[in-house]
Amino acid sequence: MSVASTLPRALSELKVGGTDLTTGETQVLRLLARGLTRREVGAYLDKSEETVKALSKTCRSRLRARNTTHAVAIAVSLDLI
């Protein structure tokens, strides 16, 4: 089975539960999408780097993303950020 065969054929087929991101999660993803590091995001939002890491982990989990870049891509494609 190829990787492509496991992907949804259309964005509408992508079933993502719990995509209601909190304000903090949305802020973190938006800043990460701009290319900021977790440390820079933390400084910008006046949060610790560990808090930013935890928020991005929660986003990855909610969006069922493989990594943060994937979470940003999913959030953009679903107009969440």
N, C-alpha and C positions, 0 to 999 in steps of 0.2 A: 504494500500500500504506500503510495507516495504522499508526501506532505501536502501537496496541492489537493489531493482527493479528500483530505480531512478538513479543509477550510470551507467556510460557508460560501455558497455561490453568490450570494448578494448580501449586502449589509443588513437588509431586513431579516435575514436568516440568523444573524448573530444574536443569540439570546443572552443578554447580559442582565443578570439579576442584581438588584441593589445598586443601581447606577446613580442614585441620589447622593451625590458627593456633598460633604459638608463644605462650608465656606473656606475653612482652613485647607482642606484637601484640594479644592478648586484653585485656591491661591498658589499652593505649592506646585501643582501641575502646570499652571500658567507660567510660573517663573522658570520651572525646569524646561518647559517648551521653548523659552527664550534663550536657553543655553546656560543659565546660571548653575553653579554647583550647589550642593546641599548647604555648604558653609555660607555661600553668598545669599541663598534663599533665607537661611536662618537669620542672618544679619539684617536683611531687608525687612523681614516680618517680626523681628525681635523675638525669635524663638531659637532654641538650641539646635545644633546640628542633629542631635539624636531625635528631637521632636520632629524635625523635617524628615528624617529617615523613617520614623514610625508612620508619619502621615503618607509618605510615598508608598510604604509597604501596604498600608490599608487600601490605598488607591489601586495598587496592583492586584490585590486580592478581590476587591469589589468588581474590578473590570476584567478579572480573569486573564491578566496580562502576564507575559513571560518575564518582562523586565520593565524598568521605568520608561524606556523609550517606547516600548509597545503600549504601555498605559497612556502615554501622551498621545500616541497615534490613535488609539481607540477613542480617547476623550475628544480629540479634534474631530474625528469622523462622526461621532455621535452628537456633535455640537454641545458638549458639556463644558468646554473651555473655549 
